[in-house]
Amino acid sequence: QLALDMIHRLGASQKVADVLVSRGKLIQAMRYLREHSQVMIPAKTLLDAARRMQDTQTFYVTYRFVQGQHALLFSNHRRPSVNFVAADECQDHVEYFFTTFDCE
């Protein structure tokens, strides 16, 4: 934690977020991303990490977080759609979400 605080103070916010995700600390990473809106991590990266954890609750929270980020970016005219698009490369995660949580 101390090292992450030092990295943040050096202005390397992107590195902090990347380290949190790579260590499987997705909840902390999502909090950090929410507080530092200039930092972006691709949806695929977050959802891949969530799937590796093999915890459906974490995947659900991560998926909904990504949807919220998409909506925010769309409202700020920084994204073409609130939905996942082909460029996100997340179709397998979308299918997993709908299958696992019995959504239509």
BELVENQUI-V568618 format. One record per residue. RES is the residue in three letters. PSI is psi in whole degrees, -180 to 180 (999 if undefined). OMEGA is omega in whole degrees, -180 to 180 (* if undefined). D_LAST is the distance of its C-alpha to the last C-alpha in whole Angstrom. Layout:
<<RES;PSI;OMEGA;D_LAST> <RES;PSI;OMEGA;D_LAST>>
//
This chain:
<<GLN;-42;180;41> <LEU;-44;179;44> <ALA;-40;178;43> <LEU;-39;177;40> <ASP;-41;180;42> <MET;-43;178;45> <ILE;-44;179;42> <HIS;-44;-179;41> <ARG;-25;178;44> <LEU;1;178;45> <GLY;18;-179;43> <ALA;57;-177;40> <SER;-38;179;37> <GLN;-41;-179;35> <LYS;-40;179;37> <VAL;-48;-180;36> <ALA;-43;180;32> <ASP;-42;180;32> <VAL;-44;179;34> <LEU;-45;180;32> <VAL;-45;-177;29> <SER;-26;178;31> <ARG;4;178;32> <GLY;18;179;29> <LYS;66;-173;30> <LEU;-40;-180;26> <ILE;-46;178;26> <GLN;-39;179;30> <ALA;-43;180;29> <MET;-37;175;26> <ARG;-45;-180;29> <TYR;-44;179;31> <LEU;-37;179;29> <ARG;-38;-179;28> <GLU;-25;-177;32> <HIS;78;-172;33> <SER;-16;178;31> <GLN;-16;-179;33> <VAL;131;-179;32> <MET;136;171;29> <ILE;130;-178;27> <PRO;145;179;25> <ALA;-42;-179;21> <LYS;-41;180;21> <THR;-46;179;24> <LEU;-45;-177;23> <LEU;-35;174;20> <ASP;-45;180;22> <ALA;-40;179;24> <ALA;-41;179;21> <ARG;-38;179;20> <ARG;-28;-180;24> <MET;-17;179;24> <GLN;42;179;22> <ASP;109;-174;21> <THR;-32;180;18> <GLN;-43;178;19> <THR;-41;178;20> <PHE;-44;-180;17> <TYR;-48;-179;15> <VAL;-42;-180;18> <THR;-44;179;19> <TYR;-47;179;15> <ARG;-35;176;15> <PHE;-46;180;19> <VAL;-41;177;19> <GLN;-41;178;16> <GLY;-41;177;19> <GLN;-42;178;21> <HIS;-44;-180;20> <ALA;-42;179;20> <LEU;-46;179;23> <LEU;-39;179;24> <PHE;-44;-179;23> <SER;-24;178;25> <ASN;12;179;28> <HIS;34;179;28> <ARG;7;180;27> <ARG;142;-176;24> <PRO;-19;-176;23> <SER;154;174;19> <VAL;-20;-180;17> <ASN;166;174;15> <PHE;141;177;15> <VAL;165;-177;18> <ALA;-37;-179;19> <ALA;-22;178;22> <ASP;-23;-178;20> <GLU;44;-176;20> <CYS;15;-175;17> <GLN;-40;179;15> <ASP;-34;178;15> <HIS;-37;177;14> <VAL;-46;178;11> <GLU;-43;178;10> <TYR;-44;180;12> <PHE;-50;-177;10> <PHE;-33;177;6> <THR;-47;-176;9> <THR;-39;-175;11> <PHE;15;172;9> <ASP;47;179;7> <CYS;154;176;4> <GLU;999;*;0>>
//
